[in-house]
Amino acid sequence: MKFGSHVSIAGGIDKAPERAHKLGGECFQIFTRSPRGGKPPSLGKDLIDSFLSSCAEYSLADYYVHTPYYINLASDKEELRASSIAIIREELERSSTIGARYVMTHLGSSKDTVRSKAVRMVADGICRVLEGAHLRDMLLLENTAGQGATIGDTFEELAEILNLVGDPGVGICIDTAHLLASGYDIRTSKALHDTIDVISRTVGLDRVKLMHGNDSKAALGERKDRHEHIGKGRVGIEGFKAILSRPELKDLNMIVELPPDKVAADIALLKRLRGKKR
């Protein structure tokens, strides 16, 4: 397992690898565009070459892209749904040009739609994203904390979406803070064992491709999306020790999603818990 963080692309995506390296990252995650909206910056050949050169300079072969926050495949507003579908598709294409391993996305909220219908709308949206695409193996669906009416807070629901999509290339990104907040206990080895059993029986461990390693300010089942620094929240040190000791998870990389001022300490702590440095 490699550790890294989400880093800024201010000044251009080619600045991201150095920022990741300075934080002690062995991998990293970025947005390729503003997560709040607006036209995406162009990814021209010179910029891509500079980005790839920087990745090589700092030996960062594994990097990931997160779609913008405003994605909502369950919206009852067709314009927003169509825009979300187009942006995810565009992010897959942009990410492919820079050699990213995966693109992960939130699925949206069903607050204005009956839940069962919203799940079908999400699955239909993903099918439309993948229609005719050769980038299907890059797409990951992220579990949510269950705040509000967000889709994807249970593995049963994620499994239903995967089954409706019917494409084995689509994977899952697990956020540890979201896990705890949505009701999956991962605070001890025994609790994590039971949660992994649920994952295995629903989406399948083979579909899990990446972890977001965040501690949680929210308590078990509190259904609030509140990230905390590693060991400072409700998952705790014992929870992360349990995660790093599971053989089923050892090949998954872990991305910390917190403000950069203390992320270097988070990554250093995870490396110590791993028991060896690379």
FENFEN-V255276 format. One record per residue. N is the residue number from 1. RES is the residue in one letter. PHI is phi in radians with two decimals (NA if undefined). OMEGA is omega in whole degrees, 0 to 359 (999 if undefined). Layout:
# FENFEN-V255276
n->N res->RES phi->PHI omega->OMEGA
n->N res->RES phi->PHI omega->OMEGA
This chain:
# FENFEN-V255276
n->1 res->M phi->NA omega->175
n->2 res->K phi->-1.75 omega->180
n->3 res->F phi->-2.10 omega->178
n->4 res->G phi->-2.84 omega->183
n->5 res->S phi->-2.53 omega->170
n->6 res->H phi->-1.35 omega->181
n->7 res->V phi->-2.20 omega->182
n->8 res->S phi->-1.28 omega->173
n->9 res->I phi->-1.93 omega->178
n->10 res->A phi->-0.95 omega->182
n->11 res->G phi->1.55 omega->180
n->12 res->G phi->2.18 omega->182
n->13 res->I phi->-1.09 omega->181
n->14 res->D phi->-1.24 omega->176
n->15 res->K phi->-1.49 omega->186
n->16 res->A phi->-1.14 omega->182
n->17 res->P phi->-1.03 omega->179
n->18 res->E phi->-1.12 omega->178
n->19 res->R phi->-1.07 omega->179
n->20 res->A phi->-1.09 omega->180
n->21 res->H phi->-1.08 omega->182
n->22 res->K phi->-1.12 omega->178
n->23 res->L phi->-1.51 omega->181
n->24 res->G phi->1.54 omega->184
n->25 res->G phi->-1.23 omega->173
n->26 res->E phi->-1.83 omega->176
n->27 res->C phi->-2.77 omega->179
n->28 res->F phi->-2.82 omega->179
n->29 res->Q phi->-2.30 omega->179
n->30 res->I phi->-2.45 omega->157
n->31 res->F phi->-1.62 omega->172
n->32 res->T phi->-1.68 omega->181
n->33 res->R phi->-2.62 omega->177
n->34 res->S phi->-1.09 omega->179
n->35 res->P phi->-1.27 omega->184
n->36 res->R phi->-1.77 omega->179
n->37 res->G phi->2.35 omega->180
n->38 res->G phi->1.73 omega->181
n->39 res->K phi->-1.25 omega->180
n->40 res->P phi->-1.27 omega->175
n->41 res->P phi->-1.17 omega->180
n->42 res->S phi->-1.17 omega->175
n->43 res->L phi->-1.95 omega->180
n->44 res->G phi->-1.36 omega->184
n->45 res->K phi->-1.03 omega->182
n->46 res->D phi->-1.09 omega->180
n->47 res->L phi->-1.16 omega->179
n->48 res->I phi->-1.10 omega->178
n->49 res->D phi->-1.05 omega->179
n->50 res->S phi->-1.15 omega->178
n->51 res->F phi->-1.09 omega->182
n->52 res->L phi->-1.13 omega->178
n->53 res->S phi->-1.12 omega->179
n->54 res->S phi->-1.17 omega->176
n->55 res->C phi->-1.04 omega->179
n->56 res->A phi->-1.16 omega->180
n->57 res->E phi->-1.05 omega->183
n->58 res->Y phi->-1.78 omega->177
n->59 res->S phi->0.95 omega->180
n->60 res->L phi->-1.94 omega->183
n->61 res->A phi->-1.60 omega->184
n->62 res->D phi->-1.92 omega->178
n->63 res->Y phi->-2.54 omega->193
n->64 res->Y phi->-2.35 omega->180
n->65 res->V phi->-2.15 omega->175
n->66 res->H phi->-1.84 omega->176
n->67 res->T phi->-1.27 omega->179
n->68 res->P phi->-1.05 omega->183
n->69 res->Y phi->-1.22 omega->188
n->70 res->Y phi->-1.46 omega->176
n->71 res->I phi->-1.02 omega->174
n->72 res->N phi->-2.60 omega->179
n->73 res->L phi->-1.40 omega->181
n->74 res->A phi->-1.88 omega->182
n->75 res->S phi->-1.17 omega->175
n->76 res->D phi->-1.45 omega->176
n->77 res->K phi->-1.63 omega->186
n->78 res->E phi->-1.04 omega->180
n->79 res->E phi->-1.10 omega->179
n->80 res->L phi->-1.19 omega->178
n->81 res->R phi->-1.07 omega->181
n->82 res->A phi->-1.11 omega->178
n->83 res->S phi->-1.13 omega->180
n->84 res->S phi->-1.09 omega->179
n->85 res->I phi->-1.08 omega->181
n->86 res->A phi->-1.13 omega->183
n->87 res->I phi->-1.25 omega->177
n->88 res->I phi->-1.08 omega->178
n->89 res->R phi->-1.05 omega->180
n->90 res->E phi->-1.11 omega->179
n->91 res->E phi->-1.15 omega->175
n->92 res->L phi->-1.06 omega->181
n->93 res->E phi->-1.19 omega->179
n->94 res->R phi->-1.12 omega->181
n->95 res->S phi->-1.17 omega->178
n->96 res->S phi->-1.11 omega->182
n->97 res->T phi->-1.19 omega->179
n->98 res->I phi->-1.78 omega->175
n->99 res->G phi->1.38 omega->178
n->100 res->A phi->-1.12 omega->180
n->101 res->R phi->-1.31 omega->183
n->102 res->Y phi->-2.52 omega->171
n->103 res->V phi->-2.10 omega->178
n->104 res->M phi->-1.90 omega->182
n->105 res->T phi->-2.42 omega->165
n->106 res->H phi->-1.37 omega->187
n->107 res->L phi->-1.80 omega->179
n->108 res->G phi->1.99 omega->187
n->109 res->S phi->-2.21 omega->181
n->110 res->S phi->-1.86 omega->187
n->111 res->K phi->-1.05 omega->180
n->112 res->D phi->-1.86 omega->186
n->113 res->T phi->-2.42 omega->174
n->114 res->V phi->-0.98 omega->189
n->115 res->R phi->-0.96 omega->183
n->116 res->S phi->-1.08 omega->178
n->117 res->K phi->-1.21 omega->180
n->118 res->A phi->-1.08 omega->178
n->119 res->V phi->-1.08 omega->178
n->120 res->R phi->-1.15 omega->178
n->121 res->M phi->-1.13 omega->178
n->122 res->V phi->-1.10 omega->180
n->123 res->A phi->-1.07 omega->178
n->124 res->D phi->-1.10 omega->179
n->125 res->G phi->-1.09 omega->179
n->126 res->I phi->-1.13 omega->177
n->127 res->C phi->-1.05 omega->178
n->128 res->R phi->-1.20 omega->175
n->129 res->V phi->-1.05 omega->187
n->130 res->L phi->-1.49 omega->185
n->131 res->E phi->-0.99 omega->179
n->132 res->G phi->1.30 omega->184
n->133 res->A phi->-1.51 omega->175
n->134 res->H phi->-1.82 omega->186
n->135 res->L phi->-1.90 omega->187
n->136 res->R phi->-1.07 omega->181
n->137 res->D phi->-1.30 omega->180
n->138 res->M phi->-1.68 omega->190
n->139 res->L phi->-1.56 omega->176
n->140 res->L phi->-2.11 omega->175
n->141 res->L phi->-1.76 omega->184
n->142 res->E phi->-1.68 omega->174
n->143 res->N phi->-1.19 omega->182
n->144 res->T phi->-2.01 omega->180
n->145 res->A phi->-1.40 omega->181
n->146 res->G phi->1.49 omega->180
n->147 res->Q phi->-1.21 omega->182
n->148 res->G phi->1.14 omega->180
n->149 res->A phi->-2.15 omega->183
n->150 res->T phi->-1.13 omega->180
n->151 res->I phi->-1.49 omega->174
n->152 res->G phi->1.69 omega->180
n->153 res->D phi->-1.53 omega->175
n->154 res->T phi->-2.15 omega->179
n->155 res->F phi->-1.27 omega->174
n->156 res->E phi->-1.10 omega->180
n->157 res->E phi->-1.21 omega->176
n->158 res->L phi->-1.07 omega->179
n->159 res->A phi->-1.14 omega->178
n->160 res->E phi->-1.09 omega->179
n->161 res->I phi->-1.11 omega->179
n->162 res->L phi->-1.05 omega->180
n->163 res->N phi->-1.14 omega->179
n->164 res->L phi->-1.17 omega->178
n->165 res->V phi->-1.19 omega->175
n->166 res->G phi->1.25 omega->180
n->167 res->D phi->-2.01 omega->184
n->168 res->P phi->-1.17 omega->180
n->169 res->G phi->-1.36 omega->182
n->170 res->V phi->-1.34 omega->184
n->171 res->G phi->-2.06 omega->184
n->172 res->I phi->-2.23 omega->170
n->173 res->C phi->-1.94 omega->181
n->174 res->I phi->-1.77 omega->174
n->175 res->D phi->-1.75 omega->185
n->176 res->T phi->-1.18 omega->177
n->177 res->A phi->-1.14 omega->179
n->178 res->H phi->-1.13 omega->178
n->179 res->L phi->-0.95 omega->184
n->180 res->L phi->-1.12 omega->183
n->181 res->A phi->-1.12 omega->181
n->182 res->S phi->-1.49 omega->173
n->183 res->G phi->1.98 omega->178
n->184 res->Y phi->-1.68 omega->184
n->185 res->D phi->-1.38 omega->179
n->186 res->I phi->-2.32 omega->188
n->187 res->R phi->-1.43 omega->179
n->188 res->T phi->-2.42 omega->179
n->189 res->S phi->-1.07 omega->180
n->190 res->K phi->-1.13 omega->180
n->191 res->A phi->-1.10 omega->179
n->192 res->L phi->-1.09 omega->178
n->193 res->H phi->-0.97 omega->181
n->194 res->D phi->-1.16 omega->179
n->195 res->T phi->-1.17 omega->177
n->196 res->I phi->-1.09 omega->177
n->197 res->D phi->-1.08 omega->177
n->198 res->V phi->-1.10 omega->179
n->199 res->I phi->-1.03 omega->181
n->200 res->S phi->-1.08 omega->184
n->201 res->R phi->-1.42 omega->184
n->202 res->T phi->-1.95 omega->182
n->203 res->V phi->-1.32 omega->183
n->204 res->G phi->1.58 omega->182
n->205 res->L phi->-1.09 omega->180
n->206 res->D phi->-1.20 omega->179
n->207 res->R phi->-1.56 omega->180
n->208 res->V phi->-1.47 omega->188
n->209 res->K phi->-2.03 omega->186
n->210 res->L phi->-2.77 omega->174
n->211 res->M phi->-2.13 omega->165
n->212 res->H phi->-1.65 omega->184
n->213 res->G phi->-1.64 omega->180
n->214 res->N phi->-2.24 omega->170
n->215 res->D phi->-1.34 omega->187
n->216 res->S phi->-2.20 omega->171
n->217 res->K phi->-1.27 omega->180
n->218 res->A phi->-1.42 omega->179
n->219 res->A phi->-1.41 omega->179
n->220 res->L phi->-0.93 omega->177
n->221 res->G phi->1.30 omega->183
n->222 res->E phi->-1.35 omega->173
n->223 res->R phi->1.04 omega->174
n->224 res->K phi->-2.23 omega->181
n->225 res->D phi->-1.61 omega->183
n->226 res->R phi->-2.34 omega->182
n->227 res->H phi->-1.32 omega->177
n->228 res->E phi->-2.42 omega->179
n->229 res->H phi->-1.18 omega->186
n->230 res->I phi->-0.99 omega->178
n->231 res->G phi->1.46 omega->182
n->232 res->K phi->-1.76 omega->184
n->233 res->G phi->-2.02 omega->188
n->234 res->R phi->-1.41 omega->173
n->235 res->V phi->-1.22 omega->174
n->236 res->G phi->1.37 omega->180
n->237 res->I phi->-1.04 omega->182
n->238 res->E phi->-1.09 omega->178
n->239 res->G phi->-1.11 omega->180
n->240 res->F phi->-1.25 omega->173
n->241 res->K phi->-1.05 omega->180
n->242 res->A phi->-1.11 omega->180
n->243 res->I phi->-1.07 omega->184
n->244 res->L phi->-1.28 omega->181
n->245 res->S phi->-1.62 omega->184
n->246 res->R phi->-1.41 omega->181
n->247 res->P phi->-1.09 omega->181
n->248 res->E phi->-1.21 omega->185
n->249 res->L phi->-1.91 omega->190
n->250 res->K phi->-1.13 omega->182
n->251 res->D phi->-1.65 omega->178
n->252 res->L phi->-1.57 omega->173
n->253 res->N phi->-1.42 omega->184
n->254 res->M phi->-2.23 omega->180
n->255 res->I phi->-1.93 omega->175
n->256 res->V phi->-1.56 omega->182
n->257 res->E phi->-2.04 omega->182
n->258 res->L phi->-2.48 omega->178
n->259 res->P phi->-0.95 omega->191
n->260 res->P phi->-1.21 omega->187
n->261 res->D phi->-1.11 omega->180
n->262 res->K phi->-2.12 omega->183
n->263 res->V phi->-1.19 omega->178
n->264 res->A phi->-1.01 omega->178
n->265 res->A phi->-1.19 omega->177
n->266 res->D phi->-1.08 omega->181
n->267 res->I phi->-1.14 omega->178
n->268 res->A phi->-1.08 omega->179
n->269 res->L phi->-1.14 omega->178
n->270 res->L phi->-1.08 omega->178
n->271 res->K phi->-1.13 omega->178
n->272 res->R phi->-1.12 omega->180
n->273 res->L phi->-1.16 omega->177
n->274 res->R phi->-1.15 omega->175
n->275 res->G phi->1.70 omega->177
n->276 res->K phi->-2.77 omega->179
n->277 res->K phi->-1.93 omega->177
n->278 res->R phi->-2.01 omega->999
